[in-house]
Amino acid sequence: MPRTLHAELAVADRLHLAESPLWDDRVQLFRWVDIIAGHVHSWDPATGERTRFEAGLPVGAVALRAAGGLVLAVADGFAVLDEDGALTRIADLDSAGGTLRMNDAVCDAEGRLLAGTMAYDHTPGAGTLHRLDADGTVHTALDGVTISNGLDWSPDGATAYYADSPTRLVHAYRYEAGRLHDPRLFAEIEGGVPDGITVDTEGGVWVAVAFGGEIRRYLPDGTLDTVVRVPATMTTSCAFGGPALDTLYITTATENLTPAELAEQPLAGGIFTCTPGVTGRPAHRFRG
């Protein structure tokens, strides 16, 4: 029987689509995005101070940058946000006439940024998992996806866990040279759809279950080990943070909730935390 934990509210908000949770270990800040609003949020858990950057276009995800600042997967490409708040475009994508947008992104151990797209109307197979290399070139890691979502790696970097949300499946891939090969079924998600993913130092795979109000931890063999209950059904993603990387941060959304559901879920759209007794790994940084 999997153990059950309960998440607590850390940041009260009513964000539309909070995603891309990220712990910035250099400055001890927690960061995330509100995708459609195009906002990049930062919060200092030690002081409670919050800041917000407005990109002026949707931001699917944020990642750290080795040279300083952040790299953003924006609506139709990639941009660097420097420490002075200047946003510089570094690569463009074909957005199919504005029908596609970035959704989720994460850096691998070699400093490449993998970022997926989806159609605004969820057209099946319209999305692509792109790879932005340090030299600014963009390559295809996977194509034919619908809603490109969670991605993270096993501790040795040899296995990539990836979710195309409408399939309700998480697949494990052999990861080599920035590409995903030989998919095998890792977990089938019931009671919701797989969204963001993070992997802890023990190889446990934490999957946010959107529409289910849960984060689920699976052992490397696919066994369900832990369920974290969240008082917001639209749980979108999770990541470890804090000085010891022992706090699981959870993003949620109000998107897709009816007026009645919004009234029943006053904490939806906020940031939640849980201390599950395992630790995460420092986020990889983009080397471009």
Secondary structure, 3 states (H helix, E strand, C coil): CCEEEECEEEECCCCCEEEEEEEECCCCEEEEEECCCCEEEEECCCCCCEEEEECCCCEEEEEEECCCCEEEEECCEEEEECCCCCEEEEEECCCCCCCEEEEEEEECCCCCEEEEEEECCCCCCCEEEEEECCCCCEEEEEEEECEEEEEEECCCCCEEEEEEHHHCEEEEEEEECCEEEEEEEEEECCCCEEEEEEECCCCCEEEEEECCCEEEEECCCCCEEEEEECCCCEEEEEEEECCCCCEEEEEEECCCCCHHHHHHCCCCCCEEEECCCCCCCCCCEECC
